[in-house]
């Protein structure tokens, strides 16, 4: 968990703000999105977790729920807070169980999406060295177990 807290603080210091969302299916696979038109050219073509900004008057939790609906085409009943940093900017990392099969995902943003295992992440994102350690650290948290249960209930 310390690694995730340090990561959130590093993201905030790097100027990122908003929410990141890790989506997990009932088999423990992660939904990744390959960015195609990101304003940040460093992210174009990379596989990433879902992410987005917080709109005025919106809570971080509501922003995470909205981003999931916008980027997958389907709502989820709840999200779990994994970690947050509030200095110098607000960054919140949430997770949710993915309650539908991959073929039912309606891609709202990005070039494509995939459900991948932790081992498959290494091959997808060679230029994103933190993605696999972040997901690996996440699998040892309580929210990961809650997400698996949520995905299995669907």
N, C-alpha and C positions, 0 to 999 in steps of 0.2 A: 504494500500500500504506500510505503514511503516513496517508491519509484514513481507511482502515479501522481502523488502530491508534488513531487519535484517537477514532473513533466508539465502539470497544469501551471505551475509557477513559471516555468520556462516559456510556455506558450503565451502566457500573459505578458511576460517581459518582451517577447518577440513581436508584440503588437497585435496578436490575435485576440478577438473578443467574440463572445457568443456561446454557442453550444456545439458539442460533438456528440454523436450518438453511435454506440456500438449496438448493432442488431445481431441477435443470436437465434438460430433455429433450434428445433428440438434435438438435433444431432450434435449440437455444439459448434456448428459452422458459423462463420461471420459473413455478413453481407458487406461487400465492398463495392464501391462505385468508381469507375474510371472516368476521371474528369476530362471533359472535352473543351469547355469554353470558360474555364475559370479566369477571372480577372488577374489572378496571380499566376504569371507564366510558369513559375516553378512547380505549380500543381497540375498543369495541363498534361494529360496523358498518364498521370499517376493514379494508382489505385489507393483509395482513401476510405475512411469511415464517413458516414453521413455527417454533415455539419451545416451550420447556418447562423444567421444573425438573430438578435433579439429585437423585436419591433417595439416602438414606444408603447409603454403601458403594459407590456407583456412580461410575464414571469419567465425565468429560464426554463422551468418545467413545461409551461405552455408552448414555449418556442420549440422545445425538443419534440413535443407531440405534433405540432404543426409541421415541422420539418419532415418527420417520418411520413405523415399523410401526403405532403407535397412530393416527396421524392420516391415513394413506393406506390402511391395511389390508394393506400389503405390505412385506416387509423389503427392504433394499438390502444388498449385500455389504460395502460400505465407505463411509466418509465421509472427507472431506479437511478438515483444519484450515485455516481461512482466516486467522483472527486471534484473539487472546485478550487479556483484561485481567485482572489478578489483584488490583488494588487500586482501591478498597477492598473490592470484591466480585469474585467470579469470574464472568466472562462469556466464553463461547467461541462463536465463529461458525464453523460447519462448512458444508460443501457436499457434495452427492452428485448423481450422475447418476440420473435418473428412468427406471427400466427398464421402464416400462409405458405404454400409451396412457391418455389422460385418462379415457376411459370405464371403465377398470378400477380407478380410484381409489375406494376405499370411504371416504367422508368420515367420519372419527372425531370431529372437533370442528369447530365453526364452522357457518355458515349455508350456505356454498357454497365451491367452489374453482374456479380457472381457471388455465390455462396462458397466459401473456401475454408479448409481446415487450417489450423495453425501452421502445419508443415508446408501447405501450399502458398502461404503468404510470402515466404522468402522468394519464390520464383516470380511472383507478380510484381513486387515492389522493390527491385534492387536499389532504386534511388531513394527509397524512403526507409532508412535503416531503423527508425524508431517504431514503425508500425508493428512488427512482430514482437518486440519486447513489451510494447504497451498491451497488446492483446494477450500475451503470455501472462503478464502481471495481473491483468484483469481476470483471468481464469481462476485465480486463487482468492477472489473476493466473494463476499456474500451476494452482491448483486448479480454475479454470473450465475450462481445457483438459482436465484429467483427468476432470472430470465429463462433458464432452461425449463423451469416449472411452468412459467407463463406460456412458453411456446408449446409445451406438451398439452396444455389444457385446451388449446384452440382447436 
